[in-house]
Amino acid sequence: MTHLEQRLNKDLENIRTKVAEQAVLVETALRDAVQSFQTGNHKLAHTTVLRDHLVNRNMRMIDRLCHSFIAVHLPSAGHLRLISSVIRVSIELERIGDYAVTIAREAVQLSALPGSEMAREVERLAGETFLMLKQSCRAFNELNAEIARSTMLISDQMEHNLDLVYAHMMSKDDSRQIKDTFATFVVFTQLKRAADQSKNICEETVFAATGSQKAPKIYNILFVDKNNSVLSQMAEAIARNNFPKSGCYSSAGKNPAKDINPGLRQFLEMRLNRFEGRTTAITDITEQKLAEQTVVVSLEGPIKAYFPILPFHTAALEWDIAGAESDTLSETEFESLYREIAPRINDLMQTLRGDEAN
């Protein structure tokens, strides 16, 4: 091994050691913050807040070491992938440290400890988050892509039951109780964000170890209208045909017709070469399926006419396309509707996926 190779390996090992030390600091901060919230230990909460300065200094140190490594060694291939991942992982760890500080500050503001039901929910979510963080840091330290992939599965299975917290908030009349419940809500969101950052660390591990990048996200989009016979069916068919790899598309009607408009079926079979579809009722859309939707698009009237309350992470669009009221539309009228809906779907997918929309 040449002197330059020895220097490179030494500098690289120094960087990895600093990242491992940072991971321990952040894991400890998150555990201490949650413990202070659960037990009312203000001393531990204040200590957690102050120790975040060390986390911030370490992040800046790792950043300097990485840029120095690039300047001195001009790395390529695997070494360059690792350094770029280290820089991103360092930022993600620092953010988790910030989440721990927020939890600790909320602990100091509590007038009473969380009730038994809320305490159990915090304990459950915290346990899942701690596991994800610990395993993601281990995966990155060892550059173990398999551990990283298995840890990412935990994120997909986590339940973030904000509805329970909302219910508690709405049931409280005392302002102090509302304040405490809101603090619990903040803790929930910070733990979920910490879990999300842990998943990002896993993705960086897979990239550094194998060169495989994160797969583009697939978006769930639900189109709704009154009878699911023309507009929503056309929107679903256009999206499925024009952007097959960018999303999972479905449609439903508030009062669905027995079958799809025969004229539309014939038009789409000619326009798109193929068309398969059936009508679906809004009532068939379960809460779980609705929660999985990235966007719900109403093509007739306000979204609230179909779903009075949308899940927290689901966005809504109201296009309100006119001209589909008749049961006997001509081919020209179908073409007009097609030309109005298709550009809107294109704009939507460009917003979600950018140039990767396909």
N, C-alpha and C positions, 0 to 999 in steps of 0.2 A: 504494500500500500504506500503510495507516494505521500509526501508531506502535505500536498494540497488536499488529497483525499482524507487524510487524517484530520486536517483542519475543518473540512466540510462536515465530516461526521461528528466532530466535537461540537461545532456550532449548532448543528441540527439537533443533537441530543440535548444541548442547553435549552433550545426553544421548546422541545417536547417536555422537558422537566418543568419549565415555567408554566406550560399549559396544564400539566398535571397538578401543580401546586394551586393554580387558579381554580381548577375544578373542585379541589378539596375545600377551598375557601368558600366557594359559591354554594356547594352542597351544605356545608355547615351553616352558612347564613340563612338558607331557606329553611332548614330544619329548626334552627333557633327562632326564626321569625314565627313559624307556625306554632312552636311550643309556647312562645310568649303570648300568642293570641289565645291559645287553648287554656293557659294557666293564669293569665293575668300578671305574668312576671315582667314588670316594667323595666327592671334593671337589665334583663336579658334583651328586651326590645331596644333600649337605648344603645346597648353595646353592639347590637347587630347593625344599627344605623351608622354608628361611628366606624365600625370595621369596614364599611363599604368603601371608605377612602382607600384602604389597602387594595381592594378589588380594582378600583379605578386606576391606581398607580401601576398595578400589575398588567392591566390591559395596555396601558401606554408603553410599558417596558416590552411586552411581547410584540407590539406593533413596531417598535424601534428595532428589535432583534430581527424580525422578519425582513424589514426593508434593508437592513444592513446585510443580511444573508444574501438577498437578491443582488445588491450592489457588488458584493465581494465575490460571490461564487457564480453569478450568472446561471442559475439552475435551469434545467430543462426537464421535460417528461415528468417522471414520478416526483422528483424533488420539487419542481415548480408547482405541481398539483398539491403537494402536501403543504407548502408554504402558503399558497392562496387559501387553502382550507383552514389552516391555523389562524390566519387573519380573520376569517369569517367566524370561526368557532370562538375566538377570543371576544368578538363583539357580542355573540349570543350569550356567552357566559356572563359578560358584564351586564347584559339586560336582565338576566335571571337574578343577578345581585340586586339590581334596581327593584325588581318585583319583591324580593325579600325585604327590602327597606320599606316599601309601601305597606306590606303586611305588618311589619313591626310598628310602623307609625299608627296603623289602625288599632293595633293591640293597646297602645297607650291611651287611645281615645275612648275605649270601651268603658261604659258605666257598669256593665255586668257581663259575666262570661256567657258565651253562647248557650242556648237551651239544648237539651239532650238531643233533639232531632237534628238541629243545625250542627251540633258538635259532631254527631256521627257522620254527617255529610262531609264536613271539613276533614275529618279523620280519613274517610274513604278516599276522597279526591287527593288529599295530601300524600297518602300512602302510594297511590298510583303514580303521582308526579315524582316522588322521591325515587321510586323504582326506575322510572324512565330516565331521570337525570343521572342516576348512578350508573345504569347500564350504558347510556349513551356516552358518558365520559370514559368508561372502561373501553368501549368499542373504539373510540377515537385514540385513546392512549396506546391500544394494542393494534390499531389499524385493522380491526376485525370486522369485515363487511357482514358476516353472518350474524354476529351479535347485533349489529346496527339494524339489519333488516328485521330481525325478530322483535327488537325493541320498538320499531315503528308500528308494528302490528298492535302493540299495547295502546298507542294513541288512537287508532281506529276503533278500539273497543271501549274507550273511556266514555263514561256518561257524565255530562256536565249539566246537572239538573237545576238550572236557574229558575225553572217554574216554581220549584219548592220555595226558593228564597223570595220570589215575587209574591207568592201566596202569603208568606209570613209578613212581608212588608205591608201588604194591603190589609191584613187583619189587625194591625197594631194601631191603637189610638194615641197612646202615649208617645210624645215626640222623642223621648230618650230611647224607648224601645225601637222606634223606627230608625233612629240613628245607629243603634247597635246592629240592627238587622241589615241596614245598608252597608255597614262595615263588613259584615259577613259576606255580602254580595261582592264587595271589592276583593276580599280574600279569595273567593271562588274564581273570579276573573284572573287574578294574578297567578294563581296556581295553574289555571288552564293555559295561560300564556307561557308559563315556565315549561309546561309539558310540550307546547308547540315548539319552543326553542330547543328542547331536548330532541325532538324529532328532526329539527334542522341539523343538529349536530350529527345525528345518525346519517342523514343524507350527505353531509360533508365527508363523513367517514367512508361511505361507499364510494364517493367520488375520488377521494385521496388514495384509497386502496385499490380500486379497480379502473378508475377513469370513467365509470358510468355516471352520467348526469341524471338529475331528477327528471322523471317522465313528465311531459306536459299534463296539466290538470284537465280532467274531463268534467264538464259542467252539466248539471241536471237542469233542464228547462221544461216547464209545464205551461202549455197554452190553454186558456179557458175562454169559453163563450157561453151563450145561452143554451144551445142545443147540440153542440159538438158534431154538427152535420156538415158545415162548410168552412167557416173561417179558421177555427182552431185546428181542424183536420188539415187544411191547406198549409197552415203555418208549420205544423209538425212535419208534414211531408217535405216541404221546402228545406227546412233545417236539416232533416235527416239526409236529404239528397245532396245538399250543397256543402254541409259541414259534418260528414259522417264520423270523423275521428276526433271532433272537438267537443261533442256533447252526447248526452242521453236525453232523448226528447219524448214527450208524451203530451196528451191533450185530454180534456174532459169538458162536460157541459153541465150547467146547473139543472136543466131539464132535458136530458139527452133524447134525441130522436131514436126511433127504433133502428134506423140504419143511416148510413152516410148518404148524402144527396147523390142520386144516380148520375146526374150531370157532372158533379165534381169528380166522382170516381172515373168517369170516362175521360174527363179533361186531364186529370193527373196521370192517368195511364198513358195518354198520348204525349203529354208535356215532359214527364219524367221517365217514360218507358216502363215504369212499374209503379204500382201503388197497392199497399195492403193496409187496411185499417178497420177499426170498429169503434162504435161509440162507447163512451165511458161516462159514468155519472160522477159529479163532484163528490158525492157521498161515498164513492168507492176509494177516494184518496184518503188513506189513513194518516193519522198524525205523524207517524214515523216517516212515511213517504213524503209528506209535505215538508217535514223538517230537513229532508235530504235535498230539496230543491234549491238550486242557487238563485234562480229567478222564476217568478210566476208572471206570465204575460196575459193580461186581459185584452181581448180583441173586441169586446162589447161591454161598455160600462165600467164602473169602478171595481177595483179588486175587492172592496169590502162587501160587494154584493155576492161574492163567491166565498171569500174567506174573511170573516169579520176580524180575526186576529191571525197574523202571520208569525211563524217562528222567528226567533231573534236574528238568525243568520240568513234569512231568506229575503231577497229584494223583490220589488214589484214594479211592473211597467204597465201602463194603460195606453194602448194604441187606439182603441175605439174606431175600428174600421167600419165604414158605412157601405151599404149597397148589397148586403147579403140577405135581406129580409125575405125576398121572394123564393118560393120553392122551384120556380122554373127560370133559372138564370141561363142566359145564352152563353155560347163559347166566348164571345167578345167580352161579356161581363165577367166571366171567370178569369179571362186574361187580364182584365183591368185590376181585379182583386190581387191576382198573382203579382203584377207589377208594383202594387202598393205594398204588399207584405214582404216580398223578397228583399228589397233594399233595407228595410227595417231589421230583418234578421241578419243581414250582412253587417250592418252597423253594430248590432248587439254582439255578434261573435268577434268582430274586430276589437270591440271594447274589452271583451273577456280574454281573448287569446292573442290579439295583435296580429302580426304578420304570420304567426304560427297557425292561425285559424285555417282549417282544411276540412 
